[in-house]
Amino acid sequence: MARFEFKLPDIGEGISEAEIVAWHVKIGDRVEEDQGLADMMTDKATVEMESPVSGIVIELAGEVGDQVSIGAPLVVIETDADEDDAPTSDAAARAELAQDVAEQMGAENPGAEKVVEPAPLSAREGPGVGTGAPAPGDAPAVAAESSLRSPPTPNPSLAGRGEEAPAPVTHALASPAVRARAADLGIDLTHVKTESDRVRHADLDAFLRYGSGQGYQAPHASNARADEPIKVIGMRRKIAENMAASKRAIPHFTYVDEIDVTALEEMRADLNNNRGGRPKLTMLPLLIVAICKTIPDFPMINARYDDEAGVVTRHGQIHLGMATQTPAGLMVPVIRDAQDRNVWQLATEITRLAEAARTGKAKVEELSGSTLTITSLGPLGGIATTPVINRPEVAIIGPNKIVERPVFDGDEIRRAKLMNLSISCDHRVVDGWDAASFVQGLKKYLETPVLLFAD
């Protein structure tokens, strides 16, 4: 038998460590050559590590969520080979694996569908929790002595012992309103003491105020869920780190303006009615065209700030990041050269990239290199948003929900479709005047949509 250390290979340029997001083996498992060992996540992709040898797993580097440095042991395997025949180094295996990983990263990003979140804790069990059964030591229900109660019924099991069974509580007089309230509160009226001939609202109030110690249970208490600790790992950790770094480093400010999109929505409906085999248009492709037409006059918006080098790069091409919600969290696929695409091409690319991100099939290059980001919650857009900048970019645009409201048009009142548009900017690079002027430029195109198709 021989001991083989599988060390984490170099899985990307400039990467010094990777995070364990899932183990496929445990100590004591037998693995075969090329069998998956673990999923490791870097800033660029999630990749699967495969065993270069066969044997028994005897050591693992850490738990899910831990970081492992490049070149550090990830898994130790006891191989079937004799000590003399065992490899003295895993360099060849690591080189072969590194090549496989590079090919994998160049092909497509496995995404977060391999990320294994900790399983939810099972509901805690115990007497009286979610079952209605009293816990040990709880006082048994005691029937109030009243003419409203049924007479005692002999219990055959107590016969001959000189004991009388407690009277079962079978009925209580109450008005329909009191019964309905008790049902809503989950109170058994037979447990409520009363000094009159029937249970009244005051008796319910006293029962709630002082408690009965006789089996009262708050309504829906049985539906309470156990606390569920979730370890922040994988994509969720990357999102948390990036957002925290952005808020720490960037002095954000947000500007919001209202835009009348009545004419734009009418034009969009006409385009969709005559689209033929082309994709259906949402608001997003039209907004992107407006952004691309406005950017040349405001180059400071389409920029990236390297604060360590103290350099702002104003980009000539618009690589538009599109914030997309996925099962693993928020991802930002990138529409390359958005300025060179028409509305139909943009609609097709938006659909393709969103689907690739949600299914974990987006390529590495499709998830990096954006120069400006747009984030939209669609019909959930709310009144206004204050989106967080996708660092090292300097701005992020957030369209909000479209609502219908009456507006004054001269002396007339008309129905209009209105949308608030938010933009968050890095105040180190973009001034408030620049942000407001940029949104006013967008507003011109969106409120006069024929200009979107003019040269």
N, C-alpha and C positions, 0 to 999 in steps of 0.2 A: 504494500500500500504506500502511496506517496501523497504528500500535501501540495496542492496547487493553489496559488493565489491569483485570482482573476482581478486585475487592476483596471480601474475606470480609464478607458482610452480617451485620447484627445478627440472630442466629438464636435468640434467647431472652432473656427478661427477666433482667437481672443477670449475663449471661454476657459475659466480657471476652475469652475466647479459646477456641479449639477445637483438637482434635488431629486430625491427618491419620491416618486409619486405612486408607485405600486410595486409590491413584491409578488412574484409568481411562484416563489418557492419559500420553504421554511427549513429551519435546521432539522436535519434527519431525512430530508427528502432525497431521493435518488434522481439525478438529472442525466439526460443524455446529451451528446454533442449537438449543438445548434438549438437546444431547448431554451425558451425564454426564461430569463432570471429576474429581470426587473425593468420597469419603465422609469427613465430618467428625463427630467425636464430641464432645459436651459432657457435662456432668454429667447431663443429662436424656434425651438421645436421640442416635442416629446418623442424620444426614441427608445426602442426596446433593446436591452442588452441580452445577448445570447451566449450560452456557455460554449467555450471552445473545447471542452473535454467532458468526459462522462465520469460520474462518481457520486459520492454522497456529500451533501452540503453540511459543513460542520461549523461555519461562522458566517454571519451577515454583518454588513458595515453599520447598520443602524435601522431606525424605524422610518416609516413613511413620514415625509416632511423634513428629514434630515438632509443636510448638504454634504456631498462627498467631493473632495478635491480630485482633479485630474491626476492620474497616476497612483492614487491611494487604493488599497485593497477594497473591493466591493463585496466579493464572495470568496470564501475559502472552501475548496472542494477536496475531498479525499478520493484520489483516483484509484483505479484498479491496477495501475501499472506498478511494477516493482520500483523501489527507491532508486536503483541504478538506472532504470529506464525512464524515470520521470524527467520532464523538462526542467531545466534549471532556471529558465526564464519564460515568461509568457509574452515576450516581445513580439514574436511572430504572430501569435494568436491576436494580440492587441492590434497589430498592424492590419491584419485581415479584417478584424471587426471594425476598426476605424474606417476602412474603405467602405465596408457595408453601410455603416452609419452615414458616411458622407453621401453615398448614393441615395440613401433613404431621405436625408434632409433635402437633397436636391430635387427629389421626385415630388414628395408631398409631405405635409405635416400630419402625423397621425392624429393630432388634435387632442382634445381632452376626453374623448370617449374611453380612453384607457385609464383615466384617472379614477382611482378607487377611493371614494370618500368613506370615512368610518361608518360602519353600520349603525343605524339608530339603536339607542338603548331600548331593550324590551320594557314594556310597562311594568312598573313595580307591582308586585302582588303582596297582599297582606290582608288580614281581616279588616273588614269595614271599608276598604278602598275600592270604590267603583262597583261594589257588589251589594251595598245596602246592608250587609251583615255587620252587627255590632262587634267592636274589638273586645278582647278579653278585658274584663274589669268595668265595661260599660254597664250602667244600671238597666235592668230589663224594663220594658214598657209596663207602666202601672195604670190600670184602668181607674178613671175617676169614679168615685162613689156617687152615683146619681140615679134617679129614677129613669134616666135615659138609657141605661145600660141593661143588657139582657141578664136574666138571673143566672147564677152559677150552674154549670153543667157538670155532673159527676164524671170523673175520669176513672175508667175501670182499672188503670194501672195503679191507682192509689187506693183502691178498695181494700178494706181490711187493715189499713195503716192509720186510720183515724185522721187522715188529711183530706182537705178539700181542694180541688184544682182551682187555679185562678180563673176568674170569669173572662171568657174571650170577648173582646170588644168588637161588636158587629155593626153598630149603627150610631150615627150622631145627627141630630136635627140641625139644619142650617139652611139659610136662604140660598137660592141659585147664585146670587152674586158672591156670597161668601164661599160657596163650593168652588166657583170658577177661580176665585183668587187663591184659594188653598191649592187647587190643582196647578196653577201657574207657579206657585212657590214650592211645590213638591211636598206639601204638608198633609199628613194623614189626620183628618179631623178627629178620629177616635183618640188621638194622643193629646188633643187640646182640652185643657181643663176650662170649665165654665161654671159660673155660679147661677146661671139662669137655666131655662129649659131648652135652650138652643145655643149653638156656637155663633158668636157675632164677630164683626170686624175687630172690635176692641180686644177680643180674646186672641185673635190672630196676632194683633200688634204686641200683646203681652208675651205671646209664645216666641215671637221673633226677638223681642227686646231682651228678655231674660233667659231665653234658651230653655229647653226642656230636659236635655240629657236623656232623651227617650227616642233617639233614632232619627231626629230631624236631619235632613240632608239638603244642602243648597241646590236649587234647580240646575240641572245639567252637570252636576259635580262629577258624575260617572264618565263624562266625556273629557275630563281633564287629561292632558298628555304629560308624560314624564319629561323632565328636563333632558335636553339632547345636546351634549357637548360635541361640536364638530371641529376637528382639527383644520386649521387654515393651511392648506397645502396646494401644490400644483398651480393651476390657472388662477384660483382664488387668491393665492399668496402673491402671484405676480401682479394681479390687479391692485391688491392692497398696497404693495410696495411702490408701484408706479404712481398711484393716486396720492399716496402720502408724500412721495418725493416731489410731485408736482405742486402740491399745496405748500410744502415747506419752502421750495425754492422760488416759486413764481408769485409775485404780487398781482393777484387777479383783480380785474374789475369787469362788471357786466353791464352792457347797455341793451335796453329793450325798446322796440318801437312797434307800433301797430300798422299793419299793411292791409289794404283793401284788395282782396284777391277775387272779387266777384267776377271780373272780366277774365282773369286767368282760369278760374274754374269752368267758366262757360267755354273757353277755348279748349281746355283739356277734354271736356265732354265731347266737343265736336271732333277733335283729333281721334279720340277713342272710337267714336261711331264710324270713322272712316279709316281705321288703321289697317284693314285687310288682315294679312297674316302677321303683322308686326305686333310686338308685345304691348300690353295695356299700360298706359301711362299713369303713374301716380304723380303727386306733387313734386317728389324728390328730383327727377330728371330735369324738370323745368327750373327748379331752384338752382340746380348745379349749373345750368346754362347761364342763368343770371349771375351767379358768382363768377364764372369764368369771364364773362363780359365786363364785370366791374373791377376785377383784380388788377388789370394793367394800370389803372389810375391810382391804385392803393397797394403798391408792391410790398409795403411793410406788413401786410396781413398774411401774405403767402411766404412765410419765412421760417427759419429755424435758428435758434439762439444757442450757441455753444458758450455757456457762461464761464466755463473753465478757461477757454482760450480768449474769451471776450470778443467773439466774432459773431455777427448776425449775417446769415446768408439769405439774400432775397432771391427766391427761385423763379426762373423764367417759365418752367413747366409747372403745371398744377397737378400734383399727385394727391388726389383727394381721399383722405381716410373716411371710412363710413362705419361709424360705431354700430355694431350688430350684436344683439342679445343672442347667446347660445346657451345650451344646457350647462356648459361649464363656466359661463360668465361672459362678460363683455369682451368682444374681440373687435379689431379694427382692420378689416381688409381694405386694400387700397385700389382705387380706380386710377390707373396710370394714364397720364396725358389726357386728363378730362377736358382740357381746352380744345382738343382736336376731335371730339365726339359730338354727334348730334343727339337729339333727345331719344330717338329710338335705340341708338347704340348704347347710350347711357342706361336706358331701361333694361336692356339685355344684360349689360355688365353688372348692374346692381343685383339683378335676380341671380345671376351665376355666382357672384362672390358671396352673397348672403347664404345661399344654399351650401356652398363649399365650406364656409365658416361653421355653419350649424351642424354639418355632418362630419366635421374634422378633416376635410379633404383639401383645405386651402394650402397652397404651396408656401414655402417660407418667404419667398420674395413677394408674395401677395399680402403678407401681413407686416410689412415694414417699409419704411421710406416715404411715408406720407409727409406732405408739406403744409397741409391744412385739413382739419377734420370737421365733419358735419355729423350731428347727432340728433335723431328725431325719434320721439316716442309715438308718432302717428296719432291715432285718436285719443291716446292717453296723455297727450302733450301738455295739458294743463294751461294755466293762464300765462305763466312765464317760467323759464328755467335759468339756472346759473351753472352751466356745465363747466367741468374741470378740464383744463387744457391738457392736451396729449403731448407732454414734454418730449422733445425740445421744440415743438412748434410754439407759435406765439399767439394763436387764436383758435377758437372753436365756435361753430355756428349751430344754433339750435332753433329750428322752427317749432312752433307750438300748435296747439289744436285750432282748427278752423271753427268759428262759431258764427251764427247768424244773429244780427242785431239791427235795429233801425238806426239810420244815420241821417243827418241833415245834408241835403244836397241843394245848396242855395236856400230857397224858401220852402223846398219840398222835403218830405221825409220818404226815404226809400229803404227797402230791405237790402242788406249788404252782408257779404261773407268776409269776415275779418280774421286775421291771423297775427299774433304777436311773434316777432322774430327776436331771438336773443343772440348776443355775441359776447363771449368772454375773451379778454385779451390780457397779454403780459404787459403790465404797465411800464416795464423797463424798456420795452421796444415800441409799443403802440400807445399813442396818446388818446385821451378821450375824444378829442376832436376828430382824429383819424377814424376811430371806430364808428362814431356817429355819422360821419360823412360817408363812410363805406356803406353803412346800412341804408342811408338815403339814396345812394347809387343803386343798391339792390331794389329798393322800393320803386324807383322809376321804371325798371324793367318789369317788375312783377305787377305793377298797377297798369302798365301799358304793354301787355304781353306781345303785341305784334312786333315790338322792338327785339324780342328774343330771336326772331327769324330774319332780322335785317342785318345786312353786312355792315 
